[in-house]
Amino acid sequence: MDSFGQRNSVLTSITQLLIFSPVVVQRQCLNSLECIFGSFTPSNVEVPKIIRNLLVVVGKVIQLQVRDKAAHTVVTVHLCSSVLNAPQSWRVDKSIDMDIGRQTALLVDNLCNGAYSTEWSLATKAELANCLLSLIQMPESVSYTETLSTGGKSKAVAVVGSKRFWTAISSLALIKDKSWLELSERWKTVQDEEDQEPILLCENHDDGHTVAQVFCVDCDVALCKECFTVMHLHKKNRNHGVKNLAQSSTQHDINIHQGCARMKFLNFLILFHGEALNGMVEVAADILFPSTSSLQPVMQDSAAFLGVHPMTCRFCGNHVPIADQNLDGTCTHEDCVNYAKTACQVMHTCNHFCGGIRNEEDCLPCMTCKKSEATQDGDDVCVICFTERLGAAPCISLGCGHIFHFHCVRMILERRWNGPRIVFRFMHCPLCIQPIEHKGLQDLIEPLKAIRQEVVDKAKMRLEYDGLLGSPALTDPRSDFYNQPEEYALDRYMYVLCHKCKKAYFGGESRCQAALDTSQFNPEELLCGGCSDTSGVQVCPRHGVEYLEYKCRFCCSIAVYFCFGTTHFCAPCHDDFQRLMSLPKNLLPACPVGPRSTPMEEGACPLKMKHPPTGEEFAMGCGICRNISTF
């Protein structure tokens, strides 16, 4: 098989076909690759071409938010619409289905995990590392946001539009550990270059990472630009002698933690979430050094230096003119001004602002200083919005310890659930299953907890009413809901929120939810029995309207299902709901009516009671009281 593969390039051809073929053929390609990968050895096939073809497939489903910090703009980009002068084999005119992209990513993941062989694992990891590190070695002339002399296009656009950029992004999505980079020869080259040119670190930081960019002769200290700006704002320090420190333009940083990958090179910060296949590219103008040319240490006083290189905004990183500087440490942009209203004003001992919110008992650790024990810092992406790094807005640390933008967490709590069915997954941390807890969110969390308790109480009572407390779902140790009646009730039943009284009411079994088109969801149509204004409603003095029994809308039977928050069905009509819901009311038969809206012979109504015409809702009374002998 090896010689056959080498002669005919089977794997290369199949992966190439995967890039542009129809979905049906793509699925066959993936199935074939899964079956035959183990029959080849990497040394006898074209590993770089094979892996890069797979990276193109993954890259076509990736979505990136490119944020220009200086202009405060965000643009969404994709491979097919961004790559300049793409190879013909990439077929940028052909998009990729998201499911195909995820299956391809899973295939690469299996290669890396050794599912086919150790040789394939090492070869795949090494090629992913090569593709990622190729981005670091891009010519620096296309890495800054100055305007190109030809075409007037941003150099950032030139980077995002490069073939190397997108294969690197796809690799970043698939690399699970930084140690994989050591398998690449390019990594050794990069490390050798760094060893030849020692980096001077900021002496005001104790993180061992922050690079010094300024040397103050009077203070005899090397500082990063943020520390220098803060420590030399006082007028008595304005005449200090200052030198620019020319650092290597090849500085980079790659980290992978908390399910996110982060890469910094030159003035680009790339944040990516591998599972979601989306991320953010933040492009910052180089405020301290306006060009990429090597700078000789030039002596100047700190007043002149601050005039040219003023304070930077704590959120967007843009420079703040002397006339606009304030104690909040922000610029005058609307977003930054709004963030400052909730941002903590405490200054850490490292001279960086606290990244949290006001009036917290304990401040967040510094989000700017990189510390080895920290799991998240200011350069990590917020995994709720995926459009900003954490340091770009005030953050909070939830009870589970994960950090997110304060306004992002409030947003998901304010939006609540999607569609009519009340669900509570949004009340859990996006990175774990722990409930969202924070004192700054109590105004939103407490009402939601009250709704949840109301739904739990009603769902458990209905579970008892339906005689399901002894069902195998609760008694079988192999069941997902073994001895968990509360979780089983929430999973089995659908509850919706009444538009008028704002109370939860029964909306049928949850399996009916799959048939509901939430795109046409209208909250005003969701009314409980007490607010539906149905004529003849008999309010039970003991149980209210929660357990009212309704007539099936389409026949003379007692309803079993209540779907879409508006319609009651008996079991046979429920199975035929699509046809019945499409029938005009004037075509529905008159009483008596059998299941599936079938006309019956003339006679008494099976319900033995008067009711509205077929096609209208009708409440028959309290179901618990009607069945009190068996409840």
C-alpha positions as CSV (number, residue, x, y, z in Angstrom):
1,M,0.0,0.0,0.0
2,D,2.9,2.4,0.7
3,S,4.3,2.0,-2.8
4,F,0.9,2.5,-4.3
5,G,0.3,5.6,-2.2
6,Q,3.7,7.0,-3.1
7,R,3.2,6.4,-6.8
8,N,-0.4,7.7,-7.1
9,S,-0.5,10.2,-4.2
10,V,-3.8,8.7,-3.0
11,L,-4.0,10.7,0.2
12,T,-3.0,13.9,-1.5
13,S,-5.7,13.5,-4.2
14,I,-8.5,12.7,-1.7
15,T,-7.6,15.6,0.6
16,Q,-7.5,17.9,-2.5
17,L,-10.9,16.6,-3.6
18,L,-12.2,17.3,-0.1
19,I,-11.6,21.1,-0.6
20,F,-14.1,21.7,-3.4
21,S,-16.4,18.6,-4.0
22,P,-20.1,18.5,-3.1
23,V,-21.0,17.6,0.5
24,V,-22.0,14.0,-0.4
25,V,-18.6,13.4,-1.9
26,Q,-16.8,15.2,0.9
27,R,-18.4,12.8,3.4
28,Q,-17.2,9.9,1.3
29,C,-13.7,11.4,1.2
30,L,-13.6,11.7,5.0
31,N,-14.8,8.1,5.4
32,S,-12.2,6.9,3.0
33,L,-9.4,8.9,4.8
34,E,-10.4,7.4,8.1
35,C,-10.2,3.9,6.7
36,I,-6.9,4.2,4.8
37,F,-4.7,6.6,6.9
38,G,-3.4,3.7,9.0
39,S,-2.3,1.8,5.8
40,F,0.3,4.4,4.9
41,T,3.4,5.6,6.7
42,P,4.2,9.4,6.7
43,S,7.7,8.8,5.3
44,N,6.2,7.5,2.1
45,V,3.6,10.2,1.4
46,E,3.5,13.9,1.0
47,V,2.7,14.9,4.6
48,P,3.0,18.7,4.1
49,K,0.5,18.7,1.1
50,I,-1.9,16.4,2.9
51,I,-2.0,18.3,6.1
52,R,-2.2,21.7,4.4
53,N,-5.1,20.5,2.3
54,L,-6.9,19.5,5.5
55,L,-6.0,22.9,7.0
56,V,-7.6,24.7,4.0
57,V,-10.9,22.8,4.6
58,V,-10.8,23.8,8.3
59,G,-9.9,27.3,7.4
60,K,-12.9,27.8,5.2
61,V,-15.3,27.4,8.1
62,I,-13.3,29.7,10.5
63,Q,-14.7,33.1,11.3
64,L,-12.4,35.9,12.5
65,Q,-13.2,39.3,14.0
66,V,-10.4,41.7,13.0
67,R,-10.3,44.6,15.3
68,D,-8.5,47.8,14.5
69,K,-7.7,49.3,17.9
70,A,-6.8,52.7,16.5
71,A,-10.0,53.1,14.5
72,H,-12.3,51.3,16.9
73,T,-13.6,49.1,14.1
74,V,-14.4,45.4,13.8
75,V,-14.6,43.5,10.6
76,T,-15.6,39.9,10.1
77,V,-13.4,38.0,7.7
78,H,-13.4,34.5,6.2
79,L,-10.8,32.7,4.1
80,C,-12.7,32.6,0.9
81,S,-13.3,36.4,0.8
82,S,-10.0,37.5,2.3
83,V,-7.1,35.6,0.7
84,L,-5.3,37.6,-1.9
85,N,-3.9,35.6,-4.9
86,A,-5.1,32.3,-3.5
87,P,-3.7,29.1,-5.2
88,Q,-6.2,27.7,-7.7
89,S,-6.2,24.4,-5.7
90,W,-7.8,26.2,-2.7
91,R,-11.0,26.9,-4.8
92,V,-12.0,30.0,-2.8
93,D,-15.2,30.0,-4.9
94,K,-16.4,26.9,-3.1
95,S,-17.5,27.2,0.5
96,I,-17.4,24.4,3.1
97,D,-20.3,23.2,5.2
98,M,-19.6,23.7,8.9
99,D,-20.2,20.0,9.7
100,I,-17.6,19.0,7.1
101,G,-15.1,21.5,8.6
102,R,-15.7,20.1,12.1
103,Q,-15.3,16.5,10.9
104,T,-12.1,17.4,9.2
105,A,-10.8,19.0,12.4
106,L,-11.7,15.8,14.2
107,L,-9.8,13.8,11.7
108,V,-6.7,15.9,12.2
109,D,-7.2,15.6,16.0
110,N,-7.3,11.8,15.6
111,L,-4.1,11.9,13.6
112,C,-2.4,13.9,16.4
113,N,-3.7,11.7,19.2
114,G,-2.1,8.6,17.6
115,A,-5.3,7.0,16.5
116,Y,-3.6,5.7,13.3
117,S,0.1,5.4,14.4
118,T,2.7,7.2,16.5
119,E,4.5,8.1,13.3
120,W,1.4,9.9,12.0
121,S,1.0,11.7,15.3
122,L,4.5,13.1,15.3
123,A,4.4,14.0,11.6
124,T,1.0,15.8,11.9
125,K,2.1,17.7,15.0
126,A,5.3,18.8,13.4
127,E,3.5,20.0,10.2
128,L,1.0,22.0,12.3
129,A,3.8,23.6,14.1
130,N,5.6,24.4,10.8
131,C,2.5,26.1,9.5
132,L,2.0,28.1,12.7
133,L,5.6,29.2,13.0
134,S,5.7,30.3,9.3
135,L,3.5,33.2,10.3
136,I,6.2,34.5,12.8
137,Q,8.7,34.4,10.0
138,M,6.7,36.6,7.7
139,P,8.6,39.7,6.4
140,E,8.1,42.5,8.9
141,S,7.5,44.9,6.1
142,V,3.9,43.7,5.9
143,S,3.2,43.5,9.6
144,Y,2.4,47.1,10.6
145,T,-0.7,49.2,9.9
146,E,1.1,51.8,7.9
147,T,-0.2,52.4,4.3
148,L,1.4,50.4,1.5
149,S,3.0,52.6,-1.1
150,T,1.0,50.8,-3.8
151,G,-2.7,50.2,-3.8
152,G,-3.3,52.2,-0.6
153,K,-4.2,49.0,1.3
154,S,-3.5,48.4,5.0
155,K,-0.5,46.2,5.7
156,A,-2.8,44.5,8.2
157,V,-5.0,43.5,5.3
158,A,-1.9,42.2,3.5
159,V,-1.3,39.9,6.5
160,V,-4.9,38.7,6.9
161,G,-5.1,38.2,3.2
162,S,-2.0,36.0,3.0
163,K,-2.1,32.2,2.4
164,R,0.4,31.7,5.3
165,F,-1.9,33.6,7.7
166,W,-4.9,31.2,7.1
167,T,-2.9,28.0,7.3
168,A,-1.4,29.3,10.5
169,I,-4.8,30.2,11.9
170,S,-6.1,26.7,11.1
171,S,-3.1,25.2,12.8
172,L,-3.6,27.4,15.9
173,A,-7.2,26.0,16.0
174,L,-5.9,22.4,16.1
175,I,-2.7,22.6,18.2
176,K,-3.6,21.4,21.7
177,D,-0.2,21.9,23.5
178,K,2.7,24.3,23.1
179,S,5.1,21.4,23.3
180,W,4.1,20.4,19.8
181,L,6.1,23.4,18.5
182,E,9.3,21.8,19.6
183,L,8.8,19.1,16.9
184,S,9.4,21.8,14.2
185,E,12.8,22.7,12.9
186,R,11.5,26.3,12.6
187,W,11.0,26.4,16.3
188,K,14.7,25.7,16.9
189,T,15.6,28.4,14.4
190,V,13.3,30.9,16.2
191,Q,14.7,30.0,19.6
192,D,18.3,30.4,18.3
193,E,17.5,33.8,17.0
194,E,16.1,34.9,20.4
195,D,19.1,33.5,22.2
196,Q,21.5,35.5,20.1
197,E,19.7,38.8,21.0
198,P,18.9,39.0,24.7
199,I,15.7,40.8,25.7
200,L,15.7,43.5,28.3
201,L,12.7,43.1,30.6
202,C,10.7,45.8,32.5
203,E,12.1,46.2,36.0
204,N,8.8,47.3,37.4
205,H,7.2,43.9,36.5
206,D,7.9,40.7,38.3
207,D,6.4,38.4,35.7
208,G,9.5,37.6,33.8
209,H,7.8,38.4,30.4
210,T,7.1,42.1,30.0
211,V,9.6,43.6,27.6
212,A,11.3,47.0,28.5
213,Q,10.9,49.7,25.8
214,V,12.2,52.8,27.6
215,F,15.3,53.4,29.8
216,C,15.1,56.3,32.2
217,V,18.7,57.6,32.9
218,D,17.8,59.5,36.1
219,C,15.8,56.7,37.6
220,D,18.4,54.2,36.2
221,V,15.6,51.7,35.4
222,A,14.3,50.0,32.2
223,L,10.5,50.1,31.8
224,C,7.7,49.1,29.5
225,K,5.7,52.0,28.0
226,E,2.8,51.7,30.4
227,C,4.9,51.8,33.5
228,F,7.0,54.6,32.2
229,T,3.9,56.7,31.4
230,V,2.4,56.3,34.9
231,M,5.7,56.9,36.7
232,H,6.6,60.0,34.8
233,L,3.4,61.9,34.7
234,H,4.3,64.1,37.7
235,K,5.9,67.4,36.6
236,K,9.0,66.9,38.7
237,N,9.9,63.8,36.6
238,R,9.3,65.5,33.2
239,N,13.0,66.5,32.8
240,H,14.3,63.0,33.2
241,G,16.6,61.7,30.5
242,V,15.0,59.0,28.4
243,K,16.3,56.5,25.9
244,N,14.3,54.4,23.4
245,L,15.3,50.7,23.6
246,A,15.4,49.0,20.2
247,Q,14.0,45.6,20.8
248,S,13.9,42.9,18.2
249,S,10.9,43.1,15.9
250,T,10.6,39.3,15.9
251,Q,9.2,39.1,19.4
252,H,6.3,36.7,19.7
253,D,4.4,34.7,22.3
254,I,2.3,31.6,21.9
255,N,0.1,30.2,24.7
256,I,-2.6,27.6,24.9
257,H,-4.8,27.3,28.0
258,Q,-8.5,27.4,29.1
259,G,-9.5,26.0,25.7
260,C,-8.1,29.0,23.9
261,A,-5.0,29.6,21.9
262,R,-3.2,33.0,21.9
263,M,-0.5,34.2,19.6
264,K,1.3,37.5,19.6
265,F,3.7,38.7,16.9
266,L,4.7,42.2,16.2
267,N,1.6,44.3,16.6
268,F,-0.8,41.5,16.1
269,L,-2.7,39.6,18.9
270,I,-4.5,36.5,17.7
271,L,-7.0,34.9,20.1
272,F,-8.7,31.7,19.0
273,H,-11.2,29.2,20.5
274,G,-10.6,25.8,18.8
275,E,-13.9,24.2,19.6
276,A,-16.0,27.1,18.4
277,L,-13.7,27.6,15.3
278,N,-13.8,31.4,15.7
279,G,-11.5,34.0,17.1
280,M,-10.3,37.5,17.0
281,V,-7.3,39.3,15.5
282,E,-6.4,42.6,17.2
283,V,-4.2,45.0,15.3
284,A,-2.6,47.7,17.2
285,A,-0.6,50.6,15.9
286,D,2.9,50.7,17.3
287,I,2.6,53.8,19.5
288,L,6.1,53.7,21.0
289,F,8.0,52.9,17.9
290,P,6.4,54.4,14.7
291,S,8.4,52.2,12.3
292,T,10.0,48.8,12.1
293,S,13.4,50.1,11.3
294,S,16.0,49.5,13.9
295,L,16.1,52.4,16.4
296,Q,19.3,53.7,17.9
297,P,19.0,54.7,21.6
298,V,18.2,58.4,21.3
299,M,18.5,60.6,24.3
300,Q,15.6,63.0,25.1
301,D,13.8,64.4,28.2
302,S,10.7,62.7,29.5
303,A,8.5,65.7,28.9
304,A,9.4,65.6,25.2
305,F,8.9,61.8,25.2
306,L,5.5,62.1,26.9
307,G,4.5,64.7,24.3
308,V,5.3,62.3,21.5
309,H,4.3,59.2,23.3
310,P,1.4,60.1,25.7
311,M,-0.5,57.9,28.0
312,T,-2.3,54.9,26.5
313,C,-6.0,54.1,27.2
314,R,-6.3,51.2,29.7
315,F,-9.0,49.6,27.5
316,C,-8.3,50.2,23.8
317,G,-4.6,50.9,24.1
318,N,-4.7,54.1,22.0
319,H,-2.7,57.1,23.0
320,V,-4.4,59.8,25.0
321,P,-3.4,63.4,24.3
322,I,-2.1,65.4,27.2
323,A,-5.2,67.6,27.2
324,D,-7.5,64.6,27.5
325,Q,-5.7,62.6,30.2
326,N,-7.7,61.9,33.3
327,L,-7.5,59.7,36.4
328,D,-9.7,57.0,34.8
329,G,-6.8,56.1,32.5
330,T,-9.2,56.1,29.4
331,C,-9.5,57.9,26.1
332,T,-12.5,59.9,25.0
333,H,-14.0,57.2,22.8
334,E,-17.6,56.4,23.7
335,D,-17.0,52.7,24.5
336,C,-14.0,53.4,26.8
337,V,-16.0,56.2,28.6
338,N,-18.9,53.8,29.2
339,Y,-16.5,51.1,30.4
340,A,-14.9,53.6,32.8
341,K,-18.3,54.1,34.6
342,T,-18.2,50.5,36.0
343,A,-14.4,49.9,36.0
344,C,-12.5,49.7,39.2
345,Q,-10.2,52.6,39.8
346,V,-7.7,50.9,42.2
347,M,-4.1,50.9,41.0
348,H,-2.1,47.7,41.7
349,T,1.4,47.9,43.1
350,C,2.7,47.3,39.6
351,N,1.1,50.6,38.5
352,H,-1.5,48.9,36.4
353,F,-5.2,49.6,36.9
354,C,-7.3,46.8,38.4
355,G,-9.2,45.0,35.6
356,G,-12.4,44.5,37.6
357,I,-15.5,46.5,38.5
358,R,-16.1,49.1,41.1
359,N,-17.0,48.3,44.8
360,E,-15.7,44.8,44.8
361,E,-14.4,43.5,48.1
362,D,-11.3,41.9,46.5
363,C,-9.8,43.2,43.3
364,L,-8.9,40.9,40.4
365,P,-5.2,40.0,40.1
366,C,-3.4,42.3,37.6
367,M,-4.6,41.4,34.1
368,T,-1.6,43.1,32.5
369,C,1.3,41.3,34.3
370,K,1.8,37.8,33.0
371,K,2.2,35.4,35.9
372,S,2.8,31.7,35.6
373,E,0.1,30.7,38.1
374,A,-2.6,32.7,36.3
375,T,-5.0,30.8,34.1
376,Q,-6.4,33.9,32.4
377,D,-5.0,37.4,31.7
378,G,-5.8,40.5,29.9
379,D,-4.7,39.2,26.5
380,D,-7.1,36.2,26.6
381,V,-10.3,36.4,24.5
382,C,-13.6,36.7,26.3
383,V,-15.3,33.4,25.3
384,I,-18.7,35.0,25.5
385,C,-18.3,37.7,22.9
386,F,-15.2,36.4,21.0
387,T,-14.6,40.0,19.8
388,E,-12.5,41.5,22.6
389,R,-9.7,40.5,24.8
390,L,-10.4,40.5,28.5
391,G,-8.3,43.6,29.1
392,A,-10.4,45.6,26.7
393,A,-13.3,46.0,29.2
394,P,-14.0,45.6,33.0
395,C,-14.1,42.0,34.0
396,I,-15.5,39.8,36.8
397,S,-14.3,36.5,38.2
398,L,-17.3,34.1,38.7
399,G,-17.6,31.8,41.7
400,C,-15.9,29.1,39.6
401,G,-12.9,31.3,39.1
402,H,-13.3,31.9,35.3
403,I,-13.1,35.5,34.1
404,F,-15.3,37.2,31.6
405,H,-16.3,40.7,30.6
406,F,-18.8,42.1,33.1
407,H,-21.1,43.5,30.4
408,C,-21.0,40.2,28.5
409,V,-22.2,38.2,31.5
410,R,-24.9,40.7,32.1
411,M,-25.9,40.4,28.5
412,I,-26.5,36.6,28.5
413,L,-28.5,36.9,31.8
414,E,-30.6,39.7,30.4
415,R,-31.3,37.8,27.2
416,R,-32.3,34.7,29.1
417,W,-33.4,31.7,27.0
418,N,-33.9,31.5,23.2
419,G,-37.4,30.6,22.0
420,P,-40.5,30.0,24.1
421,R,-39.3,27.1,26.2
422,I,-37.7,28.1,29.6
423,V,-34.3,26.6,29.9
424,F,-31.5,27.5,32.4
425,R,-28.3,26.5,30.6
426,F,-27.5,30.2,30.1
427,M,-27.2,30.5,33.9
428,H,-24.0,28.4,33.9
429,C,-20.4,29.4,33.3
430,P,-19.6,29.0,29.5
431,L,-16.3,27.2,30.4
432,C,-17.7,24.8,33.0
433,I,-21.0,23.6,34.5
434,Q,-20.9,25.7,37.6
435,P,-23.8,28.2,38.2
436,I,-23.0,31.9,37.5
437,E,-22.5,33.6,40.8
438,H,-21.2,37.2,41.5
439,K,-22.4,39.9,43.8
440,G,-22.5,42.4,40.9
441,L,-25.1,40.2,39.1
442,Q,-27.5,39.7,42.0
443,D,-30.1,42.0,40.4
444,L,-30.4,39.6,37.5
445,I,-29.7,36.3,39.2
446,E,-32.3,36.5,42.0
447,P,-35.4,36.9,39.7
448,L,-34.0,34.1,37.5
449,K,-33.6,31.8,40.5
450,A,-37.2,32.5,41.5
451,I,-38.4,31.5,38.0
452,R,-36.3,28.4,38.1
453,Q,-37.8,27.4,41.5
454,E,-41.3,28.0,40.2
455,V,-40.7,25.8,37.2
456,V,-39.1,23.0,39.3
457,D,-42.0,22.9,41.7
458,K,-44.6,22.7,39.0
459,A,-42.6,20.2,36.9
460,K,-42.1,17.9,39.9
461,M,-45.8,18.0,40.8
462,R,-46.8,17.2,37.2
463,L,-44.3,14.3,37.3
464,E,-46.2,12.9,40.3
465,Y,-49.6,13.6,38.6
466,D,-48.5,11.6,35.5
467,G,-47.4,8.7,37.7
468,L,-43.8,8.8,36.6
469,L,-42.0,8.9,40.0
470,G,-41.4,5.1,39.6
471,S,-40.4,5.2,35.9
472,P,-37.2,3.5,34.8
473,A,-35.7,6.9,34.0
474,L,-35.5,7.5,37.8
475,T,-35.0,4.0,39.1
476,D,-32.6,2.5,36.6
477,P,-28.9,3.1,37.7
478,R,-27.9,3.3,34.0
479,S,-30.3,6.2,33.4
480,D,-28.9,9.8,33.1
481,F,-31.6,10.8,35.6
482,Y,-31.2,8.1,38.2
483,N,-32.5,9.4,41.5
484,Q,-32.8,12.9,40.0
485,P,-36.5,13.7,39.7
486,E,-35.9,17.4,39.5
487,E,-33.6,17.2,36.5
488,Y,-35.8,14.6,34.8
489,A,-38.9,16.8,35.2
490,L,-37.1,19.8,33.7
491,D,-35.9,17.6,30.8
492,R,-39.3,16.0,30.2
493,Y,-41.6,18.9,30.4
494,M,-41.7,22.2,28.6
495,Y,-42.6,25.3,30.5
496,V,-43.1,28.8,29.0
497,L,-43.5,32.3,30.5
498,C,-46.9,33.9,30.3
499,H,-46.7,37.2,28.5
500,K,-49.3,38.8,30.8
501,C,-48.8,37.5,34.4
502,K,-45.1,36.6,33.9
503,K,-45.6,33.2,35.5
504,A,-44.4,29.9,34.2
505,Y,-47.1,27.5,32.8
506,F,-47.1,24.0,31.3
507,G,-46.4,23.9,27.6
508,G,-46.4,20.2,26.8
509,E,-43.6,17.6,26.7
510,S,-40.2,18.8,25.7
511,R,-40.1,16.5,22.7
512,C,-42.7,18.7,21.0
513,Q,-40.2,21.6,21.1
514,A,-38.3,20.1,18.1
515,A,-41.3,20.9,15.9
516,L,-41.5,24.5,16.9
517,D,-40.2,27.1,14.5
518,T,-38.6,29.6,17.0
519,S,-37.8,32.0,14.1
520,Q,-41.5,32.9,14.2
521,F,-41.7,32.9,17.9
522,N,-44.0,35.7,19.2
523,P,-44.0,36.2,23.0
524,E,-47.4,37.8,23.0
525,E,-49.0,34.5,21.9
526,L,-47.8,32.8,25.1
527,L,-50.6,33.0,27.6
528,C,-51.3,30.8,30.6
529,G,-54.8,29.3,31.2
530,G,-55.7,32.2,33.6
531,C,-54.7,34.9,31.1
532,S,-56.0,33.3,27.8
533,D,-59.5,34.8,28.2
534,T,-61.0,31.4,27.1
535,S,-64.8,31.4,27.7
536,G,-66.0,28.9,30.3
537,V,-62.7,28.6,32.2
538,Q,-63.4,27.1,35.6
539,V,-60.8,28.2,38.1
540,C,-60.1,25.6,40.7
541,P,-60.1,27.1,44.2
542,R,-57.5,24.6,45.3
543,H,-55.1,24.4,42.3
544,G,-55.9,27.5,40.3
545,V,-55.5,27.2,36.5
546,E,-52.2,25.3,36.5
547,Y,-53.9,21.8,36.0
548,L,-56.9,22.8,33.9
549,E,-57.8,20.0,31.5
550,Y,-58.5,21.1,27.9
551,K,-60.4,19.6,25.0
552,C,-58.3,18.7,22.0
553,R,-58.6,21.5,19.5
554,F,-59.2,19.1,16.6
555,C,-61.5,16.5,18.1
556,C,-63.9,15.6,20.9
557,S,-61.2,14.1,23.2
558,I,-59.4,15.1,26.3
559,A,-56.1,16.8,25.4
560,V,-52.8,15.1,26.4
561,Y,-50.3,17.5,24.7
562,F,-50.0,21.2,24.8
563,C,-47.6,22.4,22.1
564,F,-46.2,25.6,20.9
565,G,-47.6,27.4,24.0
566,T,-51.0,27.8,22.1
567,T,-52.5,24.4,21.1
568,H,-53.9,21.4,22.9
569,F,-53.8,18.0,21.2
570,C,-55.0,14.5,22.1
571,A,-52.4,11.8,21.3
572,P,-53.7,10.8,17.8
573,C,-54.1,14.4,16.7
574,H,-50.7,15.2,18.1
575,D,-49.1,12.6,15.7
576,D,-50.9,14.3,12.8
577,F,-50.4,17.9,13.9
578,Q,-48.7,19.2,10.7
579,R,-51.7,18.3,8.5
580,L,-54.3,19.5,11.1
581,M,-52.5,22.8,11.8
582,S,-52.6,23.6,8.1
583,L,-56.4,23.1,7.7
584,P,-58.6,26.2,7.5
585,K,-61.1,26.3,10.4
586,N,-64.1,26.2,8.0
587,L,-62.9,22.8,6.7
588,L,-62.9,21.2,10.2
589,P,-65.8,18.9,11.0
590,A,-68.5,19.7,13.5
591,C,-69.1,17.9,16.7
592,P,-69.0,15.0,17.3
593,V,-65.5,14.5,16.0
594,G,-63.2,11.6,16.4
595,P,-59.4,11.4,16.6
596,R,-57.4,13.0,13.7
597,S,-60.4,15.3,13.1
598,T,-62.4,12.4,11.6
599,P,-66.2,13.1,11.4
600,M,-68.3,10.7,13.6
601,E,-71.9,9.5,13.1
602,E,-74.4,11.9,14.4
603,G,-75.0,11.4,18.1
604,A,-73.9,12.7,21.5
605,C,-70.5,14.3,22.0
606,P,-68.1,11.8,23.5
607,L,-67.2,14.4,26.1
608,K,-70.9,14.7,27.2
609,M,-70.7,18.4,27.4
610,K,-71.2,21.5,25.3
611,H,-68.1,23.1,23.9
612,P,-67.0,25.6,21.2
613,P,-66.7,24.5,17.6
614,T,-63.8,22.4,16.5
615,G,-60.6,24.4,16.0
616,E,-61.0,26.5,19.2
617,E,-59.4,26.1,22.6
618,F,-61.7,24.9,25.5
619,A,-60.9,24.4,29.2
620,M,-62.8,21.6,30.9
621,G,-61.8,22.1,34.5
622,C,-59.1,21.1,37.0
623,G,-57.5,17.8,36.1
624,I,-56.3,17.0,39.6
625,C,-59.7,17.4,41.1
626,R,-61.3,15.4,38.3
627,N,-58.8,12.5,39.0
628,I,-58.5,13.0,42.8
629,S,-59.3,9.3,43.4
630,T,-56.2,8.2,41.5
631,F,-53.8,11.0,42.3
